[in-house]
Amino acid sequence: MRPLLAALALLLPLSLHAADKPQVVTSFSILADLTQAIGGKHIELVNLVGADEDAHVFEPSPENAKALLKADLIIANGLGFEPWLERLLDSSEARGTRIDASAGVLPLQLIEHGHSVPDPHAWQSLSNAEIYVRNIAKALSQLDPSNSADYTARRDAYLVRLQVLREQANRQLNSLSASQRKVVTSHDAFGYFGQAWQLQFIAPQGLSTSDEPSAAEVARLIRQLRSEGVRAVFVENIRDPRLIKQIADEAGAKVGGTLYSDALAASGPASTYLGMFQHNLDTLMAVLEP
């Protein structure tokens, strides 16, 4: 009996490991929600940059490094959105598979500090969100083939919800006149949204919230808003609203509400990706519609 017991003892850790759920780490809250929507009960999810937190200025902790070390799959945005992630991966010696959910997106190119760089905020387009969802579902299916059918079914159900939301956005935003299509936000996070529906988003800050505008740039923006009669001015959930409120006051405009750019809300309707997009759409239309 002893050889048999010894063999069972050797097999027991393997069987327990096989029963474990895949350990998945996402870089920020929007990816966490998309991943949970596809992975459901089959995955254990750890997210690094939480709701209402700014991934641009995130400082990883030792706990973050430990989570990456245990991860079977690491899902990042890519496109330069998480400059801290590469350093964290190197320091943690993470062995899990890393994917960029934005793989396959045609990135917008913008000029930052004299150089052309990709705009990382690709999730602000519903078409790009479809790419994210497909990439996440594919990665989960490859990691966990036994539950591939469920990942595929959850992916397809989510794609239907994205399509319904896109049709609503098309109806509402396509009805706006040319004079109603200029919007001011805290930082340059809505380029893909603007591209999809021909809205012009103007921001005192660049792609990263760490780029503080100069007094001359703020003054120039105020003059532009006055001359063009722009009234759609919004704060962002991840930014201190004081600068935008100052710009709105001096330009004779009114702050129309809060938009969610780089992070979900900690609670409420905007605490999911679909809810965030619906909130942003409703908030924009409440100001832009005549």
C-alpha positions, 0 to 999 in steps of 0.5 A: 500500500505504501507505494500506492500512497506515495503515488497518490501523494505525488498526484494530489498537488497536480490534481489540485493545480488542475482544478485551480482557476486561471489567474488573470491580471489586468492593468486598469479598471476598464480592462478588468470589467471587459475581462470579467464579462468574458471570463465570468466564474471561470477566472480569478481576476486581479486588477492593478489600477482601480476605479477612479484612479489614474493609470498615467501616474500609477506607482506600482506596489510590491503587492502588484509585483506579487500578483504578476508573479502568480499570473497565468495571463496578463492583459494590458492595454498597450499603445504606450498606456502603461509605461510602468508595466514593463518595469514592473514585469521585469522586476517581478520576473512574471512568467504568465502570458502577456497580451495587449487588448488593443492588438489589431487597433489602427491607432491614431497618431498625435504629436507629443513633445515634437514626436509622433506617438500613438493615442492609447485611449482606443477603448473610447471607440465601440468598434475598438472595444469589439477588438478588445473583447475578441482579443480577451476571449481568444487569450482566455480560450487559449489559456483555458481550453476546457471553458472555451465554449463559454468564453466564446458565448459570453464574447458573442453576447457582449458583442451584441450589447456593443452593437446595440449601444453603437446604434444608439450612439449613431442615432443621437450623435449623427443628429448634431449640427456642425456647430454642436460638435466641439467639446472641451475635456481635461486631457486628450482622451477622447480622440477615438470617440471624436473620430467615430462621430466627427466630434472635436475634443479640445483639451488643455493637457495632452495624452497623459495627465502628467503633462501640465499645460502652461499658462500661455496654453490655457490662455490660448484655449480660453481665447479659442473657446470665446471666439468659437462660442464653445459651451460644452466643457466637461471635467473628468473623473480622474482629474482635479476639476479646478483647471477646467472650472477656471477655463469655463469661468473665464471663457463664459462657459458652463461645466456640463458634467463629468466624463469617464476617460481612463477609469470606471467609477467606483460605483453606480452606472459608470462602474462598467464599460457599457455603463461608462459609455452610456453615461458619457453619451448621455452627458454629452447629448444633454449639453450638445443637443439644442 
